[in-house]
Amino acid sequence: MSTKKQAIHLQATSKIQQAIMANRSSPYAYSPSIGTMPQTYRKLSSSWDTKAGSRDHTANIFCNTTKNDAVLHVPSLLLALFNELHKNSDMIKELKAVSSGVMMGDDNQTIWLYTMRPSDAMPKNSEELERLYAFVRMFSEKHLDAESYLYIMKNIHIAVSFFVWFFTKKNFYYYTNEIRQTTRGGIQKQWRSILLVRLPAVNVMQNASAPKGRGEIHQKTILSKLEEEQRKAKAGIIKLIDTNCVVDFDDAMSLHSKISQCMTSGNNNFIGNKPGKKLQKIYQEYMKNDEKIKKMRKSLVHIETTEKKMGITIKIPDNTQDWGELGAPPPPPKLIRCNADYLGIEFPAQITDDTLLPNTLEEEDVPESWEDL
């Protein structure tokens, strides 16, 4: 961003914040009164629902808009930004990088930005509404240019409403490519909002030296029940399908293909309408339990791994000189250097020609022959 654009951006931000603070009765910096926001959101979301129809976020819904029509032009700017982030990056990671006040879900495919009301996606109270407005402002400031950011700040109520609508409208934004087999619609995309309704609970790990908590024991109990239900579901599926149709429960794609063949009229493996509905019900329960079992096993492995890491900690005693009843170990042996010719002989400090070495042999003491010894 050039120096001129940065100056324009800072001036625009300052003017908008001053205008908001001067013309408000609420003590919050970015959001309106909590009482008027739900009505504003319902009117805007209704018009966007009509505009979108049954299309998803990849369709060019808000096209040929102008700045004079903020109700459509703000969604046009934000929809283009959202689609760019979805295509070239990871939406969850981009939202997480905006603020340290957000929290990831347990599956890393959901995120908490603010606490919603039980009735709809609106913030629970004024504090949560302020949190939402502040997040949208920071998100726009990070990803938009100065001119677009200025326009969004002038129409911040519309921008916040579209932000909520985009992530919470059913069957509109698909974060993953999950599919599901349905009776009437066939194979369809599986939609789930990435925004959590409430703040996720944080599991506090207990000390490894303490006895295992009830939570871990409860998880193992549930896991055994789910595995038993899976065995029954497998037996039910095998009983319903044709004997010539072999299914592999370890291969999810192959299993899904075989089940679809058994429920498709005209296929060689078709089992009929009534048994097909029963097979679909058992298969759906099997897939739900399979997902639960995977999550449960992953959680238990994480707990066991953490306990092993914490269990190898060695505590060093404060008093390292306390050797107990046996006393201190003996000192190591002292190294004594000796001359190879005179082992054990202590030499004088200075040796001259007249100095006689102790215990040395005189010439007359030397025998002429070994037979004289």
Secondary structure, 3 states (H helix, E strand, C coil): CCHHHHHHHHHHHHHHHHHHHHCCCCCCCCCCCCCCHHHHHHHHHHHHHHHHCCCCCCCCCCCCCCCCCHHHHHHHHHHHHHHHHHHHCCHHHHHHHHCCCCEECCCCCCEECCCECCCCCCECCHHHHHHHHHHHHHHHHHHCCHHHHHHHHHCHHHHHHHHHHHHHCCCCCCCCCCEEEECCCEEEECCCCCECCCCCCCCCCCCCCCCCCHHHHHHHHHHHHHHHHHHHHHHHHHHHCCCCCCCCCCCHHHHHHHHHHHHCCCCCCCCCHHHHHHHHHHHHHHHHHHHHHHHHHHHHHHHHHHHHHHHCCCCCCCCCCCCHHHCCCCCCCCCCCCCCCCCCCCCCCCCCCCCCCCCCCCCCCCCCCHHHC
